[in-house]
């Protein structure tokens, strides 16, 4: 008769459970995988499949009791690592959404909002349009596969261990990336904002030369038309732009992992 102790059973389950927690946390925050249209059951099932596929190639998991203090700390650590990687990749869509919000405001379409299926909230129409374009380009560039590669590397850079290794430098880099969202967003919107600024200057000069003209009747449709023309001229550069944003987000993910592991 084969006798199994509770510690052996916990060790066997832990070999699958700890990677599953990190992968599920990543899928809950990463672009594409965290979309509201994807049911939770599908997300959990995908996390199970990835855990089964990755577990044989991962380092041996530490023997930890699930309900002990070390087990709870290890659970929290895996959640934080997975969420951090997903948050770093979401930088792409956050920057584009901010750029769309600024463009919408300058075009006079700030009041026009639309439900975004990626985030599950209402955002300006231009932001939603740019998000869809970036999402298609992100998947065309195999961005979702590259993010899974970063997730796989995280188990090598930052293996599952009972020794708490989360250093403050990693979280400082992740928080500082919030400023990067505004910088990249303004850089994306700059060509359109420049064109709209010239139109506003021209309308200001026109109001001085011909005060009898109703600038609200002329300026509002003119800003919308020229704003869409500027967006159309920006579209050919979108693949290069998304590739650059993808590289920036992947570099940020690797930087956070390395700093978290080494301090």
Secondary structure as UniProt FT lines:
FT   HELIX           6..27
FT   TURN            28..29
FT   TURN            31..34
FT   TURN            36..37
FT   HELIX           40..55
FT   TURN            56..57
FT   TURN            66..67
FT   HELIX           69..89
FT   HELIX           91..107
FT   TURN            110..111
FT   STRAND          113..115
FT   TURN            117..119
FT   STRAND          122..124
FT   HELIX           125..140
FT   TURN            141..142
FT   HELIX           143..157
FT   HELIX           168..209
FT   TURN            211..212
FT   HELIX           215..235
FT   TURN            236..237
FT   HELIX           238..262
//
